[in-house]
């Protein structure tokens, strides 16, 4: 009987693995129309393809590339939105390699360095206003160290290191493969805080096993010497799989869901308004869609290629998963209604020009505009969601929101933004950012000591700027400092001069959530919500954040400047709304008077005609 089972298992292994559909896809790719989620009772495999068993001596961490890749196209998934941070091509749902349009700018990674007063947007997606890690001479290994606390794996985590030292460290720590379980594991034990802790220890190959709590991992590779041998694993990280997870056939049950919960999204996509004290965070309401029972992934969907729809009317093939796509009825529908009965906006009394000039989010998303834009924290930029002794103190970058400004599509909407600050070398008209460590090497003594966790922006004096710029101006290159919307240079006499500079403009990305219901949207109180002479929508301010002592906390910019509208024109236009009620009264009274005059003359005309008709002919 035992021999029969063994032969049967071998036969199934030969015949079934890897099983491909008729169209050439792996078992887990595509859909056969059944909406249930397959039960994932599967074997675990390490990165070398060896099956993991519970009683193995010194067991290896399982590999998602091998374990999940037996049924799913790992390469296609790895080219999806969350995992591909720099490549210009990706696979579509048909398995074809196509050119990527990264679309409108999104939230970047940020290189911050308090000692050099630096906060600079980084992205390999070439969004306007960002710099790639290569431009800052940051290797993929170093960049992974920067972003790994809120990183789902793949991309920079799987680039082969080139420098000898980093190549050796990568051999020890392993690759940071796409952590499929970070999103798709429905088990409440899934712990992204643990993933961040393992990443901080450079235990990259151990992250899926540790964060899923399928195994206990101790030790770290960060402190291992260059002579450590991963095969022998003496004094290296050790792990112990939970024996109760394995069944009699050495398979493990994964509680996989095709529609990740909101909690999985929140770890990397949470935001906090710092104008509200942290102990009052419980008073904040969620997005109206989530409170109504929807999930993040109900709108932000994807196919097998994991190219998430971003809900933007001008991007991708998910146009029905946008504000207009859901709330405006399709003319072909009978009876007409929004998607799944979504309420159709009436916008009574609002002139149609608003829909040409404003995005839906301008009135419905984020917090109400205030006289001053508040500072915010974001999960990725400020490394929130971590707990325990490794919780970081991350005051920078200084992010402001909501800022009502005109975006790339020409419409005004709410944005988050921060002001870049960095040292650069200028040759002719081209400016190249200088890495912070290079600035410290050349002028660290000028910048002075900096005590971590006690200061935020430590003020930077003109004397310090002059000293640093002098050190950086060598070999035909001119040193420049960018901060707070200005660029600082040395003139011929060695004095610091400053001017507004296009290169110093803020980096901004759209703010789409939290969405407020119609009763709490701008315009619910009619025109006065925006059209007053002190309306925050137009005349609210955002601080031009800078460490430069002479400008710090002094300069602000009005929303209207970021909207590209003439201030005097809008002030006069808004002032006219004060008199509009009186004008309406006069207009209605005038119309009433005209109607009475017409009625009077009409009555007289009817009487004259009647008299003419009743007179007898002579």
C-alpha positions in Angstrom: 0.0 0.0 0.0 2.8 2.4 0.9 4.6 1.6 -2.4 1.4 2.3 -4.3 1.0 5.7 -2.7 4.6 6.5 -3.5 4.2 5.5 -7.1 0.9 7.5 -7.3 2.7 10.6 -5.9 5.5 10.3 -8.3 3.1 9.9 -11.2 1.2 13.0 -10.2 4.4 15.0 -9.8 5.5 14.1 -13.3 2.0 14.7 -14.9 0.9 17.7 -12.9 4.0 19.8 -12.2 4.2 22.3 -13.7 0.6 22.0 -14.9 -0.2 24.6 -17.6 -3.5 25.7 -19.0 -4.3 25.3 -22.7 -3.2 28.9 -23.3 0.3 28.2 -21.9 -0.3 29.7 -18.4 0.7 28.2 -15.1 -2.1 26.7 -12.9 -2.4 29.8 -10.8 -2.6 32.3 -13.7 -5.8 33.5 -15.3 -9.3 32.6 -14.3 -11.5 29.7 -15.4 -14.6 31.6 -14.2 -14.8 30.2 -10.7 -14.7 33.0 -8.1 -13.7 30.9 -5.1 -10.2 31.1 -3.8 -8.3 27.8 -4.2 -7.1 26.1 -1.1 -3.3 26.6 -0.8 -2.2 23.4 0.9 1.3 23.3 -0.6 4.9 22.3 -0.1 7.5 24.8 1.0 10.7 25.1 -1.1 13.9 27.0 -0.4 15.7 29.2 -2.9 17.6 26.2 -4.3 14.4 24.3 -5.0 14.7 21.8 -2.1 11.5 20.9 -0.2 11.4 22.0 3.4 10.3 19.5 6.0 9.5 20.3 9.6 12.3 18.1 11.2 15.1 19.2 8.8 18.3 20.0 10.6 19.1 23.7 10.3 16.1 24.3 7.9 16.3 27.0 5.2 13.8 29.8 4.8 11.2 29.2 2.1 11.5 31.1 -1.1 8.4 32.8 -2.6 10.0 32.8 -6.0 10.2 29.0 -5.9 7.2 28.1 -3.6 4.7 30.5 -5.1 6.3 30.4 -8.6 5.4 26.7 -9.0 1.8 27.9 -9.9 2.2 31.7 -10.5 4.3 33.5 -13.0 6.7 35.1 -10.6 8.4 37.3 -13.3 5.1 38.7 -14.4 4.0 39.5 -10.9 7.4 41.0 -10.1 6.9 43.5 -12.9 3.7 44.8 -11.3 3.2 48.3 -9.8 4.3 47.6 -6.2 7.4 45.6 -7.1 8.8 47.3 -10.2 10.3 50.6 -9.2 12.5 51.4 -12.1 12.2 49.1 -15.2 10.5 50.7 -18.2 8.8 47.5 -19.3 6.3 45.1 -17.7 4.2 42.1 -18.6 0.5 42.7 -19.4 -2.2 40.1 -18.6 -1.5 38.4 -21.9 2.1 37.8 -21.0 3.4 40.4 -23.5 6.2 42.7 -22.5 4.9 46.3 -23.0 6.2 49.8 -22.4 5.2 51.2 -19.0 3.6 54.6 -18.7 4.2 55.6 -15.1 1.5 58.2 -15.3 1.0 61.2 -13.0 3.6 61.6 -10.2 3.0 59.6 -7.1 4.5 59.5 -3.6 8.3 59.2 -3.9 10.9 57.7 -1.6 12.8 60.5 0.2 16.5 60.7 1.0 16.7 62.6 4.3 19.9 63.6 6.1 19.6 66.0 9.0 23.4 66.7 9.2 23.4 68.2 5.7 19.8 69.6 5.8 18.7 67.3 3.0 15.3 66.0 1.9 15.2 65.0 -1.7 12.6 63.0 -3.7 13.8 59.7 -5.2 12.2 57.5 -7.7 13.3 55.2 -10.5 10.1 56.0 -12.3 11.4 59.3 -13.7 8.5 61.4 -12.4 9.2 65.1 -13.0 10.9 66.6 -9.9 12.4 63.3 -8.7 15.9 61.9 -9.0 16.8 58.3 -9.5 19.1 56.6 -7.0 21.7 56.3 -9.7 21.8 60.1 -10.0 22.7 60.3 -6.3 25.2 57.5 -6.7 23.1 55.3 -4.4 23.6 51.6 -5.2 20.6 49.3 -5.2 21.9 47.7 -2.0 22.1 51.0 -0.2 18.7 52.1 -1.5 17.2 48.9 -0.3 18.5 49.6 3.2 16.8 53.0 3.0 13.4 51.8 2.0 13.1 48.2 3.3 10.9 48.9 6.3 7.9 49.5 4.1 8.9 47.6 1.0 7.0 44.5 -0.4 10.1 43.0 -2.0 11.3 42.5 -5.6 12.7 45.4 -7.7 15.7 46.9 -5.8 15.6 43.9 -3.5 16.6 41.5 -6.3 19.1 43.5 -8.2 22.4 41.8 -8.1 25.0 43.9 -6.3 28.0 45.0 -8.3 30.5 46.3 -5.7 32.6 43.5 -4.1 31.7 44.4 -0.5 27.9 44.7 -1.3 28.0 41.6 -3.4 29.4 39.6 -0.5 26.8 41.1 1.9 24.1 40.1 -0.5 25.3 36.6 -0.6 25.0 36.5 3.2 21.7 38.2 3.6 20.0 36.8 0.4 17.7 38.6 -2.0 14.5 40.4 -0.9 12.1 38.5 -3.0 8.5 39.6 -3.6 6.7 38.9 -0.3 3.4 37.7 -1.7 2.1 37.0 1.9 2.4 40.7 2.8 -0.8 41.3 0.8 -2.4 37.9 0.3 -2.0 36.2 3.7 -5.4 36.4 5.5 -3.9 34.9 8.6 -4.0 37.5 11.4 -0.5 36.4 12.4 1.0 38.2 9.3 3.2 40.8 10.8 4.8 43.5 8.6 6.4 45.0 11.7 8.4 41.8 11.9 9.2 42.1 8.2 10.7 45.6 8.9 12.7 44.2 11.8 14.2 41.4 9.7 15.0 44.0 7.0 16.7 46.2 9.5 18.8 43.1 10.4 19.5 42.5 6.7 17.8 39.1 7.1 16.2 39.5 3.6 15.8 35.9 2.7 14.2 35.2 6.0 11.4 37.9 5.7 8.5 35.8 4.3 9.0 33.0 6.9 9.4 35.4 9.8 6.7 37.9 8.9 4.1 35.2 8.4 5.0 33.8 11.8 5.4 30.4 10.3 8.9 30.3 11.8 10.8 31.8 14.6 14.0 33.6 13.4 16.8 34.7 15.7 20.1 36.4 14.9 21.0 38.7 12.1 23.3 38.9 9.2 24.2 42.6 9.8 26.8 41.7 12.4 28.3 38.8 10.5 31.8 39.1 9.1 32.7 38.8 5.4 34.0 35.3 6.1 30.6 33.9 7.1 29.5 30.9 5.1 25.7 30.6 4.6 26.0 26.9 3.8 27.7 26.1 7.1 25.7 28.8 9.0 27.8 28.9 12.1 26.6 31.8 14.3 24.3 32.9 11.6 20.5 33.4 11.8 18.6 30.3 13.0 15.0 29.4 12.4 12.5 27.0 13.7 9.4 26.2 11.8 6.2 25.6 13.7 5.7 21.9 13.6 1.9 22.1 13.9 1.7 23.8 10.5 2.9 20.7 8.6 0.6 17.8 7.9 1.5 14.2 7.4 2.6 14.9 3.8 4.8 17.8 4.8 2.5 20.4 3.2 1.5 23.7 4.8 -1.8 25.5 4.7 -1.7 29.2 3.6 -4.8 31.2 4.3 -4.6 33.0 1.0 -7.1 35.6 -0.1 -7.5 37.1 -3.6 -8.8 40.3 -2.2 -6.4 41.6 0.5 -7.9 43.3 3.5 -7.6 47.0 4.1 -5.2 46.3 7.0 -2.7 45.0 4.5 -2.9 48.2 2.5 -2.8 50.5 5.6 0.7 49.4 6.7 2.2 51.3 3.8 -0.6 53.7 2.8 -1.6 55.4 6.1 -1.5 59.1 6.7 -1.8 61.3 9.8 -2.6 64.9 10.2 -0.2 66.3 12.7 -2.5 69.3 13.5 -4.6 66.7 15.4 -2.9 65.4 18.5 -2.0 61.7 18.4 -4.2 60.9 21.3 -7.2 62.2 19.4 -6.6 59.9 16.4 -9.5 57.7 17.4 -11.9 60.6 16.5 -11.0 60.5 12.8 -13.4 58.9 10.4 -12.4 56.6 7.6 -13.0 57.1 3.9 -16.8 57.0 3.2 -16.3 54.1 0.8 -14.6 52.0 3.4 -17.3 52.8 6.0 -19.9 51.7 3.5 -18.3 48.3 3.2 -16.0 48.5 0.2 -12.4 47.4 0.3 -9.4 49.2 -1.1 -9.0 46.5 -3.7 -12.6 47.0 -4.9 -11.4 50.1 -6.7 -7.6 49.4 -6.9 -7.8 46.2 -8.8 -5.3 44.3 -10.9 -5.0 41.4 -13.2 -2.3 38.7 -13.1 0.3 41.3 -14.0 -0.4 43.2 -10.7 -0.5 46.6 -12.4 -2.8 48.2 -9.9 -5.4 50.6 -11.2 -4.9 54.0 -9.6 -8.4 55.4 -10.2 -7.3 58.0 -12.6 -9.5 58.9 -15.6 -6.6 59.4 -18.0 -4.7 56.3 -17.1 -4.9 52.6 -17.9 -7.9 50.5 -18.8 -9.7 50.8 -15.4 -11.6 53.9 -16.3 -14.8 52.4 -14.8 -13.0 52.3 -11.4 -12.8 56.0 -11.1 -15.1 58.7 -9.5 -16.9 59.3 -12.7 -16.9 55.6 -13.8 -18.7 54.6 -10.6 -21.0 57.6 -9.9 -22.1 58.7 -13.4 -24.6 56.4 -15.1 -23.7 54.7 -18.3 -26.0 55.9 -21.1 -26.3 52.3 -22.2 -27.8 51.2 -18.9 -31.5 50.8 -18.5 -32.5 52.0 -16.1 -29.6 54.3 -15.7 -27.7 54.3 -12.4 -24.2 54.4 -11.0 -22.0 51.3 -10.7 -23.7 48.9 -8.3 -26.2 51.6 -7.3 -23.6 54.2 -6.4 -25.4 57.5 -5.8 -25.4 59.8 -8.8 -24.2 63.3 -7.8 -26.8 66.1 -8.5 -24.6 69.1 -8.0 -27.7 71.4 -7.9 -26.8 75.0 -8.5 -23.2 74.4 -9.2 -22.1 75.9 -12.6 -20.7 73.3 -15.0 -17.4 75.2 -15.3 -16.4 73.8 -11.9 -16.2 70.3 -13.5 -13.9 71.6 -16.2 -11.6 73.4 -13.6 -11.7 71.0 -10.6 -11.1 67.4 -9.9 -13.8 65.4 -8.0 -11.3 65.2 -5.1 -11.0 69.0 -4.9 -14.3 69.0 -3.1 -14.6 65.5 -1.7 -11.2 64.4 -0.5 -8.9 65.0 2.5 -9.6 67.5 5.2 -11.3 70.8 4.6 -8.8 73.5 3.5 -7.6 75.6 6.4 -5.9 79.0 6.6 -2.6 77.2 6.8 -1.8 73.7 5.4 -1.1 71.3 8.1 1.9 69.0 8.4 1.3 65.3 7.8 3.1 62.0 8.3 2.9 59.2 5.8 3.6 55.6 6.5 6.4 55.1 4.0 8.2 58.5 4.5 8.1 58.5 8.2 8.2 54.8 8.9 5.0 54.6 10.9 3.4 51.3 12.0 6.6 50.0 13.7 6.7 49.2 17.3 9.2 48.0 19.8 12.8 49.1 20.5 13.5 49.5 16.8 10.8 52.2 16.4 12.5 55.1 14.5 12.4 58.8 15.1 11.7 60.3 11.7 10.7 64.0 11.7 11.5 64.6 8.1 10.5 65.2 5.4 8.1 68.0 6.3 4.9 67.1 4.3 2.1 69.6 4.0 -1.6 68.9 3.0 -4.1 69.5 1.7 -2.7 72.0 -0.8 -5.1 73.0 -3.5 -3.1 73.4 -6.6 -3.2 72.8 -10.3 -2.0 69.4 -11.4 -0.6 68.0 -14.7 -4.1 67.6 -16.1 -4.8 71.3 -15.7 -7.4 70.8 -13.0 -7.2 72.0 -9.4 -7.2 69.3 -6.7 -5.8 68.5 -3.3 -2.1 67.5 -3.0 0.5 66.6 -0.5 3.8 68.3 -1.0 7.2 68.9 0.5 10.0 71.3 -0.4 13.2 69.7 -1.6 16.5 70.7 0.1 19.9 69.5 -1.2 23.4 70.6 -2.2 24.1 70.4 -5.9 26.9 71.0 -8.4 26.1 73.3 -11.3 27.9 73.1 -14.6 26.5 75.4 -17.3 22.7 75.0 -16.9 22.7 71.5 -15.5 22.5 70.8 -11.7 23.5 67.5 -10.2 22.6 66.7 -6.6 25.6 65.9 -4.4 25.2 62.9 -2.1 25.1 63.8 1.6 28.1 61.7 2.5 30.2 63.6 -0.1 29.0 66.9 1.3 30.0 65.8 4.8 33.4 64.7 3.5 34.1 68.1 2.0 32.4 70.4 4.5 31.2 68.5 7.5 33.1 70.7 9.9 31.4 73.8 8.4 27.9 72.3 9.0 28.7 71.6 12.6 27.7 68.8 15.0 24.2 67.4 14.9 22.6 65.5 17.7 20.1 62.9 16.3 16.6 62.7 17.8 16.8 66.1 19.4 16.7 68.5 16.5 14.6 68.6 13.4 15.7 71.3 11.0 18.8 72.7 12.7 19.0 76.3 11.4 21.6 76.9 8.7 23.2 80.4 8.6 24.4 82.3 5.6 28.0 81.9 6.9 27.6 78.1 6.9 26.0 78.2 3.4 28.9 80.3 2.1 31.5 78.0 3.7 29.9 74.8 2.2 29.4 76.4 -1.3 33.0 77.4 -1.3 34.2 73.9 -0.6 31.8 72.4 -3.2 32.8 74.9 -6.0 35.8 73.1 -7.6 36.8 71.9 -11.0 34.6 74.1 -13.1 31.5 73.3 -11.0 29.6 75.8 -9.0 28.1 74.8 -5.6 24.4 75.5 -5.2 22.1 74.9 -2.3 18.4 74.3 -2.9 15.8 74.9 -0.2 12.4 76.5 0.4 11.8 77.4 -3.2 15.1 79.2 -3.5 18.6 78.5 -4.8 21.6 79.9 -3.0 24.9 80.7 -4.8 28.1 82.7 -4.2 28.6 85.9 -6.2 32.0 87.1 -7.4 32.7 88.7 -4.0 32.0 85.5 -2.2 28.7 86.6 -0.7 25.6 84.4 -0.7 22.9 85.4 -3.1 19.5 83.8 -3.4 16.6 83.8 -5.9 13.4 81.9 -6.6 14.3 78.9 -8.7 12.3 76.4 -10.8 14.5 73.6 -9.6 13.5 74.4 -6.0 9.8 74.1 -6.5 7.9 71.7 -4.2 7.3 68.1 -5.2 3.6 67.3 -5.0 1.4 64.2 -5.5 -2.4 63.9 -5.5 -4.3 63.4 -2.3 -7.3 61.2 -3.1 -8.4 59.9 0.4 -10.1 60.0 2.8 -13.2 60.7 0.7 -15.9 62.7 2.4 -19.7 62.2 1.7 -21.7 64.8 -0.2 -23.0 66.4 2.9 -19.5 67.2 4.0 -18.1 68.3 0.7 -17.1 71.8 -0.4 -20.1 73.5 -2.0 -22.6 72.0 0.4 -23.1 75.6 1.7 -23.1 76.9 -1.8 -20.7 79.5 -3.1 -19.4 80.8 0.2 -17.4 77.7 0.9 -14.8 78.9 -1.6 -15.8 82.3 -3.0 -15.0 84.7 -0.2 -12.1 87.2 -0.1 -10.3 85.2 2.6 -11.3 81.7 1.3 -8.7 79.1 2.3 -9.4 77.4 -1.0 -7.6 80.2 -2.8 -5.9 82.3 -0.2 -4.8 79.6 2.3 -1.1 79.4 2.8 1.6 76.6 2.8 4.9 77.1 4.6 7.9 77.3 2.3 9.8 74.8 4.5 13.6 75.5 4.8 16.4 75.2 7.3 17.9 78.5 6.2 17.8 80.7 9.3 17.0 83.9 7.5 13.9 82.4 5.8 12.9 79.7 8.3 9.2 80.1 9.3 8.9 83.4 7.4 8.0 82.7 3.8 4.7 81.2 2.8 3.0 80.7 -0.5 -0.7 81.1 -1.2 -2.7 78.3 -2.8 -3.6 80.7 -5.6 0.0 81.0 -6.6 0.2 77.2 -7.1 -3.1 77.3 -9.0 -1.7 79.8 -11.6 -4.5 82.3 -11.1 -4.0 86.1 -10.8 -4.6 87.0 -7.2 -6.2 90.4 -7.8 -8.6 88.9 -10.4 -9.8 86.2 -8.0 -10.1 88.6 -5.0 -12.3 90.9 -7.1 -14.3 88.0 -8.4 -14.8 86.6 -5.0 -15.7 90.0 -3.6 -18.5 90.2 -6.1 -20.3 87.4 -4.4 -21.0 89.8 -1.5 -23.2 91.8 -3.7 -24.7 88.9 -5.7 -27.6 88.3 -3.4 -28.6 92.0 -3.8 -28.1 91.8 -7.5 -30.4 88.7 -7.6 -33.0 90.6 -5.6 -32.8 93.6 -8.0 -32.9 91.3 -11.0 -35.9 89.4 -9.7 -37.7 92.6 -8.7 -37.0 94.1 -12.1 -38.3 90.9 -13.8 -41.4 91.1 -11.6 -41.9 94.8 -12.5 -41.5 94.0 -16.2 -44.1 91.2 -15.9 -46.5 93.5 -14.1 -46.1 96.2 -16.9 -46.6 93.6 -19.5 -49.7 92.3 -17.7 -51.0 95.8 -17.4 -50.5 96.5 -21.1 -51.8 93.0 -21.9 -55.0 93.7 -20.0 -55.5 97.0 -21.8 -54.8 95.3 -25.1 -57.4 92.6 -24.4 -59.9 95.3 -23.3 -59.3 97.3 -26.5 -59.7 94.2 -28.7 -62.9 93.3 -26.8 -64.3 96.7 -27.2 -63.5 96.7 -30.9 -65.2 93.4 -31.3 -68.4 94.5 -29.6 -68.9 97.8 -31.5 -71.6 97.6 -34.1 -70.6 98.5 -37.6 -72.0 101.9 -38.9 
